[in-house]
Each structure stands twice: as structure tokens, then as C-alpha cells.
Amino acid sequence: MSFIRNILKNSRSEEDGNFFLQLQQILGFKPKNKSFYIKAFTHRSMNIKDKKGNPINYERLEFVGDAMLSSVIASYLFNEVPHGDEGYLTKMRSKVVSREHLNELGRELKLIDLVTSRIPKDNFGSNIHGNLFEAIVGAIYLDKGYKACEKFIYKNVILPHVDIEKLEGKVISYKSLLIEWCQKEKKTFDYEVYEDTGNDALKHFAVKLSIDDKVVAKGRATSKKKAEEKASKRAFFAFQGQIKTHT
């Protein structure tokens, strides 16, 4: 462990002298094993490895953090909503730990400011914020255990952001909602890419959504998935009255 700790400490630049001061303000406690937290903010571009050649970065911590978030949120919802069945609880948990929401949490805590990387921070995608949030949750669990992890999640996720009534009305995926409505109403639907700027510096996709062979909405984004979601959101608001009546 001391070998890894020395590697991680040396990987941070001199300008990160206040790393642990900033980190402690975010955590609300003093870290016990600092190497977990340094790892939580080490990007894979640093290309650091341990004695066995295993990569040292935050990606494995994301896995642990994701599991802990799901566990704590599931326990909270189970106790808070005694009438909720499995499907309801699963859907509600998905809304709390959605990628969009985790990205918002990471931005609020300004976690990206603590990252050490060989890639300029402006070049990171938006998911870096949520990834770091999961990583820091994983680091807390490994360093301090379940109770400390639960306390951090309550403070930063549940108390300020989890409102059962608002969550019930929150849409995670407009595409899923729209497809469900089309299937229920026996309507045909089709997502078609009609523009692919593959040669541009920043690639974009343009998608048109047809329902019953009629184009009802279009969307353009940096991925096909995001473009489909944009088109679906526009279609949702166009058919909102009908969809709400049947959901």
C-alpha cells in the first residue's frame, strides 16, 4: 500500500497542494487512508500502474460507488415508501441515480477541480462529473465503511434532492416513455439518422422521429442516443395531453 501511496502522491502536481484541504471540505471529515481519495481523482490518462501492472485510476472506484449509491437509495426508498412495489421502487431509484442527476451532483461539488489528468479538463465529456461522484462514494466506503458512506449520501443526495412527489413526475427517458405509449396505442415509430457529420472536429448526429409514418420531431446531438432523446422529448411535448391520459 505504501508503494501505491507514494506513486499517487508523486502523480499530483505542485499546484494541488490544497487537494486534501478542499477534499476535507467536501467530505465533512478527515480521510483515514488518503490513497483511496487520490485514486478517486486520478484519470486513466495518467497511465499509472502498481507493482503488478494494474492501472491506478478512479474507474474501479466507480463500480464500488455505484453499488453503494444503489444500496443506500434502495434502503431509503424501501422505508420511506412502504406501499411501493418492486417495479415502483426500481423506477424511483433509477431516477435518483440517473447519469444526468449524478452529473449534477458532481458539478455542485466541483469535483472536476480536483482531477489530475494529462487531458485538458475542457475536453472531458459531461459524464466525468457523475463518474467522479461515484468514485468518491466508493473511496469513502473503502476508507470509512458503510455508515460513513451512508451519511455522505444522505447529506449530498437524499436530503437536498430526493422529494418523492417530484420524483414520481420526473421523466428519466423520453424515448422510453414515448415507445411505451406507441406500443400501448399500437402506433408505429421509427428513429432515422438523416445527418452524420463524421468529418467534423466534433461529430454530430441528426435524427428524425416518425410516428405512423409521419415525421413528428427532430433532434441533433453529439451521439445518436442523445439525438434520439432530444427528438423524443420534443415529440413528448407535442403529444403530452394524449400520453398523460394513457400513462
Sequence and secondary structure as in RCSB ss.txt:
>XXXX:A:sequence
MSFIRNILKNSRSEEDGNFFLQLQQILGFKPKNKSFYIKAFTHRSMNIKDKKGNPINYERLEFVGDAMLSSVIAS
YLFNEVPHGDEGYLTKMRSKVVSREHLNELGRELKLIDLVTSRIPKDNFGSNIHGNLFEAIVGAIYLDKGYKACE
KFIYKNVILPHVDIEKLEGKVISYKSLLIEWCQKEKKTFDYEVYEDTGNDALKHFAVKLSIDDKVVAKGRATSKK
KAEEKASKRAFFAFQGQIKTHT
>XXXX:A:secstr
 HHHHHHHHHHS GGGTTHHHHHHHHHSS  SSHHHHHHHTB GGG  B TT  B SSHHHHHHHHHHHHHHHHH
HHHHH TT  HHHHHHHHHHHT HHHHHHHHHHTTGGGG B SS GGGS THHHHHHHHHHHHHHHHHH HHHHH
HHHIIIIIHHH  HHHHHH  S HHHHHHHHHHHTT  EEEEEEEE TTSSS  EEEEEEETTEEEEEEEESSHH
HHHHHHHHHHHHHSHHHHHHH 
